[in-house]
């Protein structure tokens, strides 16, 4: 006589049931994460995302019209950040600039560096305290112009970055 075990005591039925059960558990966990955490990549500002986007596009077009450029130098030993701007409008010589660094993946690492004018014309200097050995997106913005760039500190040998209006690269 054949003494077969009942189905609930065999390996294969439980193995086959575990695959969809694990999928359901993973789906429930994903739904939990989606409901309880916020999307840090969405810009929330007064007037909504579309208004912020329109202002940014207009500021970049103005900077492109003036052919504005910026060159950023970062001294890894001292943390000194030096920014040289070209074709800055004479009417807008700012007393201070804020250079925003955005991490591509972690919003908690985003930070800003305040840049103050140096004795040289169109040169601004600031102090960086965060490590710069990763990739960062940079935004330098005033009321009527905006420059953007990418810092790739992971390469290790490049201590310079260019800032320009988006689309003018």
C-alpha positions as CSV (number, residue, x, y, z in Angstrom):
1,X,0.0,0.0,0.0
2,X,1.1,3.6,-0.7
3,X,1.4,5.6,2.5
4,X,1.3,9.2,1.1
5,X,1.4,12.1,3.6
6,X,-1.6,14.4,3.6
7,X,-1.2,17.6,1.6
8,X,-0.6,19.9,4.5
9,X,2.4,17.8,5.6
10,X,4.2,18.0,2.2
11,X,6.7,20.7,1.1
12,X,5.4,21.8,-2.3
13,X,2.0,23.0,-1.4
14,X,3.4,25.3,1.2
15,X,6.1,26.5,-1.1
16,X,3.6,27.4,-3.8
17,X,1.3,29.1,-1.3
18,X,4.3,31.2,0.2
19,X,5.0,33.0,-3.1
20,X,1.7,34.8,-3.4
21,X,1.5,35.2,0.4
22,X,4.9,37.0,0.3
23,X,3.7,39.2,-2.6
24,X,0.7,40.2,-0.7
25,X,2.8,41.1,2.4
26,X,5.2,43.2,0.3
27,X,2.3,45.0,-1.3
28,X,0.8,45.8,2.1
29,X,4.1,47.1,3.3
30,X,4.5,49.3,0.1
31,X,1.0,50.7,0.6
32,X,1.9,51.5,4.3
33,X,5.0,53.3,3.2
34,X,3.2,55.3,0.5
35,X,0.5,56.4,3.0
36,X,2.7,57.3,6.0
37,X,5.7,59.0,4.3
38,X,5.8,62.2,2.2
39,X,7.3,62.5,-1.2
40,X,10.3,64.7,-0.6
41,X,11.0,65.4,-4.3
42,X,7.8,67.4,-4.7
43,X,8.2,71.2,-4.3
44,X,5.6,72.6,-2.0
45,X,5.4,76.4,-2.2
46,X,2.9,79.2,-2.0
47,X,0.9,79.2,-5.2
48,X,1.5,75.6,-6.1
49,X,4.1,73.7,-8.1
50,X,3.0,75.3,-11.5
51,X,3.7,78.8,-10.2
52,X,7.1,77.9,-8.9
53,X,7.9,76.2,-12.2
54,X,6.9,79.2,-14.2
55,X,9.0,81.5,-12.1
56,X,12.0,79.2,-12.4
57,X,11.6,79.0,-16.2
58,X,11.3,82.8,-16.5
59,X,14.4,83.3,-14.4
60,X,16.4,80.8,-16.4
61,X,15.3,82.5,-19.7
62,X,16.4,85.9,-18.3
63,X,19.8,84.4,-17.3
64,X,20.2,82.8,-20.7
65,X,19.3,86.1,-22.4
66,X,22.1,87.8,-20.5
67,X,24.4,84.8,-21.1
68,X,25.1,84.6,-17.4
69,X,27.5,81.9,-16.2
70,X,29.1,80.9,-12.9
71,X,32.2,79.0,-12.0
72,X,32.3,77.4,-8.6
73,X,35.5,76.4,-6.9
74,X,35.6,74.3,-3.8
75,X,38.6,73.9,-1.5
76,X,38.3,70.5,0.0
77,X,40.9,71.2,2.8
78,X,39.3,74.4,4.2
79,X,35.7,74.1,2.9
80,X,35.9,77.5,1.2
81,X,33.5,78.0,-1.7
82,X,34.4,80.6,-4.3
83,X,31.9,81.6,-7.0
84,X,32.7,83.8,-9.9
85,X,29.8,85.1,-11.9
86,X,30.0,86.5,-15.5
87,X,27.6,88.8,-17.2
88,X,25.8,89.6,-13.9
89,X,23.3,92.5,-14.6
90,X,24.6,95.8,-13.2
91,X,21.3,96.5,-11.6
92,X,21.4,93.4,-9.5
93,X,24.6,93.3,-7.5
94,X,23.4,91.2,-4.6
95,X,24.8,91.7,-1.1
96,X,24.6,88.0,-0.5
97,X,23.7,84.9,-2.4
98,X,22.4,81.5,-1.3
99,X,23.7,78.5,-3.1
100,X,21.4,75.5,-2.6
101,X,22.7,72.0,-2.7
102,X,20.1,69.2,-3.3
103,X,21.1,65.6,-2.9
104,X,19.6,63.4,-5.7
105,X,18.3,60.8,-3.3
106,X,18.1,62.0,0.3
107,X,16.2,65.2,1.1
108,X,17.7,65.3,4.6
109,X,21.1,66.0,3.2
110,X,20.0,69.2,1.3
111,X,21.7,72.3,2.5
112,X,22.5,75.9,1.5
113,X,25.7,77.9,1.6
114,X,25.6,81.7,2.1
115,X,27.9,83.5,-0.3
116,X,29.1,87.0,0.5
117,X,30.8,89.4,-1.9
118,X,34.6,89.5,-1.9
119,X,36.7,92.5,-2.8
120,X,36.9,91.3,-6.4
121,X,34.0,92.2,-8.6
122,X,31.4,89.5,-9.2
123,X,33.2,87.0,-6.9
124,X,31.4,85.6,-3.9
125,X,32.8,83.5,-1.0
126,X,31.2,81.2,1.5
127,X,32.0,78.3,3.9
128,X,30.9,74.8,3.2
129,X,30.6,72.5,6.2
130,X,29.0,69.4,4.6
131,X,31.2,66.8,2.9
132,X,31.3,67.2,-0.9
133,X,32.3,63.7,-1.9
134,X,28.9,62.9,-3.5
135,X,26.8,64.1,-6.4
136,X,24.8,67.3,-5.7
137,X,22.4,69.5,-7.8
138,X,23.1,73.2,-7.3
139,X,20.8,76.1,-7.7
140,X,21.8,79.8,-7.4
141,X,18.8,82.1,-7.7
142,X,17.9,85.7,-7.3
143,X,14.5,87.3,-8.0
144,X,15.0,87.7,-11.7
145,X,17.7,85.1,-12.6
146,X,18.6,81.5,-11.9
147,X,21.6,79.3,-12.5
148,X,21.8,75.6,-12.0
149,X,24.6,73.0,-12.1
150,X,25.8,69.6,-11.0
151,X,28.6,68.9,-8.6
152,X,30.1,65.4,-8.9
153,X,32.4,65.1,-5.9
154,X,32.5,61.4,-6.2
155,X,35.2,61.8,-8.9
156,X,37.5,63.2,-6.3
157,X,39.8,65.1,-8.6
158,X,37.5,67.8,-9.8
159,X,37.1,70.8,-7.5
160,X,35.3,73.0,-10.0
161,X,31.7,73.1,-11.3
162,X,29.9,75.3,-13.8
163,X,26.6,77.0,-13.2
164,X,24.5,78.1,-16.2
165,X,20.8,78.6,-17.1
166,X,19.2,75.2,-17.8
167,X,19.2,74.4,-21.4
168,X,22.2,76.7,-22.1
169,X,24.8,74.0,-21.4
